[in-house]
Amino acid sequence: MPLDWLPRDNEIKNHDLWKKEHFGVEPPCTMYELRPIIDAEGKNVKGLNSAWITLNNPKQYNSYTTEMVKGVIAGFHHASMDRSVVAAIFTAVGDKAFCTGGNTKEYAEYYSGKPNEYGSYMDLFNAMVDAILGCKKPTICRVNGMRVAGGQEIGMACDITVSSDLAVFGQAGPRHGSAPDGGSTDFLPWYLGIEDAMWNCISCELWSAYKTKQLGLISKVTPVLKQGNKFIRNPMVITDKYIEDGEIVYGDFVKGNAYQKARELVKTLPIDFTLLDKVVDDILWMYTNLMPGCLIKSIDGIRLKKKFFWDQTKLANRHWLAANMATEAFLGFNAFNNRKLTGKDVIDFVQYRRLLAEGHPFDEKLIEAVLPKPKKTQ
């Protein structure tokens, strides 16, 4: 039946709320780019794109500033409203880090000691996670390096993760003055067994990409180190299963001299993301050959379980994180921010606990007693 009888608008409506002022090129910024879909033969598909939302702050391990958070929100909304976009890719500049969380310098020098200001910042952070979870296109976290702390949280908000095998994953909050309440306490129990979720949440232990994949936290891992014309697996990580003291240690880091030698080797070899990007292209082509309405409904059906617990706790967590900026976050972020001056990135935990046990008020004397002192100059 001919469809020319259907009414047509002369102009396609624009449903985008955001303009391009939240994107940039010079760091620190969030970048937004459309790239053509690649078919199975390696050719560009006319009229269909992927949206690349890229954190650009490599000197600070792609930690997000307040303005970068706005860019991420805008980027996922752009991707949602662009009819040509098949899926959104969330990644970062460089080969050292996807993201290490909030910008500690900004936290220490502006937000610490200002709970109300940090509360407003957390409203933006929550909106960033909401933008990822609410994106009406599939979302892929392309991990090019460390995914730690808040970086782990915004990465887990994505639908799937593909990773460089040099990447590490984990939390940092309890060690540096916060709690991973920007999504990890909500998402980790869905991805992992409850004790693995607990350990990952509180230990501040970093896991290799292979261990993270084995435990079900990410979808795919690819080698990125080139030795001659061949890719090799990360030599710092055990990539064959074997038993040690009754435990399977696949994915753990090698130890002792073997680790140091492997680390030195990694420093000498070039990093090539060709295989990682091929995985991204293959997933995008798979998505392209699915019904778009059925695809996003299926994705939203899975996301709903993550969103349920995120939505239950995000407001209460917002208020706690804001209040915490006046106490332990003040200590933790300032200790980390001044690490080059003091040589230490954490407070004196033992002294802090002793003072709390004595009922000492949180005052200047306590702060002075537990923060690291500047190194003596000779």
N, C-alpha and C positions, 0 to 999 in steps of 0.2 A: 504494500500500500504506500503510495507517495506521501511524504510528510511535509510537503510544501504548504499545506494548509495551516500548520501550527504557527502560532504567533511568534514573532522574533523581535527582540529588542535590538535597536540599532547599535548599542554599545554594551559590552560586557561590564558588569558592575565591579568595582574594586572594593573588597571587603577588608582590606588591610588597615589596621589601626596605626601602624608605625611608619615613620619616614626613615630615611637613610642616615639621619644625623647620629644614630647610635652605633654606626659601623665606622671603622677606620682602617688605616693601612699601617701607620706607625705605632709601635708598641708604647705603652700598654693599650690594647684595644681588642675588640672583637671584630673579626672580618666575616663578610658574607659573600658567597660566590655561587653562581650556578655553573654546573658542569654537565656536559651532555651524557646521557646514558650510553653505555658501550654494549653492543650486541655480542652474541657468541662468536662472531668472526672478527671482533675487535674494531668494528666500525661505529661511528657516531650515529645515534638514532635521532633523526630530525624532529624537533619540537618537544622532546622529552628530556628532563634534566634531573639531576640530584642537587640538593641545596647543601652547601658546605658551610657550617658555622664553626669558625676556627678561633680559638683563644690565641692571642698574640702578645705574649709577655715572657719570652724565653729566658731573659736574664733573671727573672724571679720564678722560674720553673712553671710558667704559665698560671701562676696564682691570679685569681680574678679580683680586680678592683671594683669599686662601686659602679663605675661607668661601664666596665666590661660585663657586669651582671645585666645591666640594662640592654647591652648588645645581644646577649644570649636570649633574653626574653623576646626582643624584637626579631631575632633571627628565626626562632622556632615559629613565631607567628607568621612571618613572611613565608616560610616554607609551607605552613598550613594553608595559606590563602592563595598560593601560586598554583594555578591549574596545571602547569607544565611539570611540576615537581612530583617525582615518584617516591622519593624518600629523602630524609634529612640525615646528613653525616655530621657528627659532633667530634671535632678533633682539635689539634693544637699545632703550633709552629715548632719545628726542630725535632731532635731525636732523643732528648733527655727526659721530657715530661709531657704528659697530657695535661695534668693539673695537680697541684699540691694543695688546693683549697683556697680559702680567702687570703688576700694579700696581707701577710703578717705585719709588714711595715705600716700599712694603712691602719690595720687593727690597733697596733701599739701606739702609733703617733696621733691618731685621731679618735678612734672609737673607745680605747681603753679608758675606763673611768667615766664613760658617758652612756649609761644604760639606755636613756631615751633615744639617743642618736642611733645606737646599735639596734634598738627595736625597729626603727624605721628602715635600717639596712636589712634586717631580717625579713621585713615585709617584702623587700625586693628579692631576697634570696628565695623565699617561699614561692614568690611569683615565678622565679626562674625554674624551680622544680615543677611547678604547675604547668608551665609552658611546655616543658619536655613531655610530661605525662599526658598533656592535653593536645599535643600536636596531632593534627589529622592526617599525618603521613607517618609511615614507619620511621623509627629513629635508630641509628646505628652509632655506637660509640667506637671510634677508630683510635685505639690507644697506641700512641707513638713513644711512650716512655712512662715514667712514674704516674700512677693514679692513686693518690694518697689523700686522706682526710676529706675535706669537702670535694676534692676532685673525684674521690671514690663515690661519694654520694650522688653527685650530678651524673656521673657515669652510670651508676646503677639505675637511675631514673630512665635511662634509654632502654629500648626494647631488647637489643642484643649488643654484645661487645665482641669486636675482633681486635687482636692485640699483637704487637711486637713481642717476641719472646725475650727481649731485654727488659721489658716492663716489670715493675713490681707494684703490688696492690696492698693497701692496708689503711689503718686509721692512725691518728696521732693525738686525738683530743685529750684523753685523760693524762697524757704526758705533758701536754703543753697548755693546759688550762681550760679545756672545754669538754663537751660530750658530743659524740657524733649524732646529734639530733636533727641534722639536716637531711635525714633520709636513711642513714645506716641502721639506726635502731628500729626502723620500720621495715626496711627491705631485706636486711641480712637473714632474718629467720625464714623468709620465703625462698631464698636462694640456697641456704645451707642447713645442715642439721643444727639443732638448737645449741649444742655445745661448741661446734665450730663457729656458729654465729656469735656466741658469747666471747669466745677466745679472740676472734678477729676484731670484735668491737672494742675490747678493753685492753688487750695485750700490747697494742702498738707494734706488733710484730709484722714485718713485711713478708708477703708471700710472692714467690715467683709466678710468672704467667702460667707456667705448666701446672703448678700446684693449684692455682686459682681455677684453671680449666678443669683439672681432675675433680675438684670439689663442686663443680657446677655453677661457679659464679660468673663465668664468661663462656662465650660460644666457640671461638676459634683462636688459635695461636699460630703464628708463622715465624720462621727464622728471618732475620734481617741482616745478619753478619755475612759479608762476602770474604771468602778466602780464595784468591785467584778468581776463577770463573764460577765457583760453586758457593752456594749458601751453606752455612754450617749452623747447627743449633748453639744456643747460648752455652758456652763451656763452663760458666759459673754454676750451672744447675744440673742436677742428676736427672737425666731424661730416659733412663732405663730403670724399670722396677727391680728392686732387690730388698732383701730383709736385713735390717740391722737392729739388734736388741729386740727382736720380736715385732718391729714396726716396719711397714712399707714406707720408704723414704723418697719415692718418686716425686720429683718437683722440688725437693729441698735443695738448698745451696750446698755445694761441696765445701769442705772444711780445710782449715789450716793452710799449708803451703800451696795445696792444690787450688784453693780459692784465689790466693794472691797471684799465682801464675796465670790462672784463667782471666782474672781481672786485667792484668797487664796485656794479655793477648787481645782482649776486647778493645783496649785503647788503641791498638795498632791497626785494627781492621776497619774498613769502610762499612757504613751502615746504608743499606739499600732497602727501601720500602716497596719494591716491585711486587713481591709475593703478597704482602699485606694489601696493597691496592688492588691486586687481581682478585683477592677474596671479596673485597668491597664491591668491585665491578660485577662479580658473579652473583652476589646477593641482590644487587640492584637489578640485574637482568632477570633473576627469578621473580622479584617483585613485579617487574614490568609485565610479566606474562601471567599475572593473576588478576582476577576481577578487583578493581580498586575499592569498590564498596564493600565487597565481601572480605577483602584483606584488612581494611581498617576496622571493620566490625569485629573480626577475629582478634586483632591486636588489642582493641579496647576491652574485649572480654577477658584477656589475660591481665592487662594493665589494671583492671578494676580491683583485683585482689591487692596489688601494691598500693593503689590509690586509697583503698579503704582504710588501711592503718595509717598511711601518711595523712589523710584528711582528719583522722581522729585526734592526732597528736600535734599537728604542725603549729596550731595557735598557742597551745600550752608551752610547747618547746620554744616558740618565739619569745614568750615572756620570760621563761627561765634563762635562756641564753642572753637576753638583754640584761637581766638582773646580775647574772654571773660576770658581766663585763666590769662590774665594780669590785670584784674580789679575785677569784682564782684566774679568770681570763686576763685580768690586769697583770697578775704576776706572770702567767705563762707566756703571754704575747710579748711582754717587755723583756723577759729573760731571753726569748728566742731572737727578738729584734736586735738585742745588744750583744749577741754571741761573739761578734768579731772583736768587740771591746773587752769582753770578759773572758773569752775562751770557753764558756759554757753556754748551753742553750736551754737549760732547765734550772729550776729553783732548787734550793736545798730542801728536799722532801722530808727528810728526817727532822730537821729543825722546825719546819712548818707544822708537822704533826705534833711535835713536842709542845709548841706554843698553843696549838688548838687544845691539846690535852690539859693544858694549864688554864684554859678558859680565856686566853689572851684575846683582846679585841683586835679586829682587823683595822690596824692603824698604821701610821708612818713607821713606828718602831718595828712592827711585824714585817712590813715591806722591806725595810732596811736589813732586817735580820736574815731574810730568806733569799732575796735576789742576789745573783752572783756579783762579786765586786770586780771593778776594772782591774786588768792585769797591771802589775807594777812595772813602770818603765825604768830601764837601767840608765 
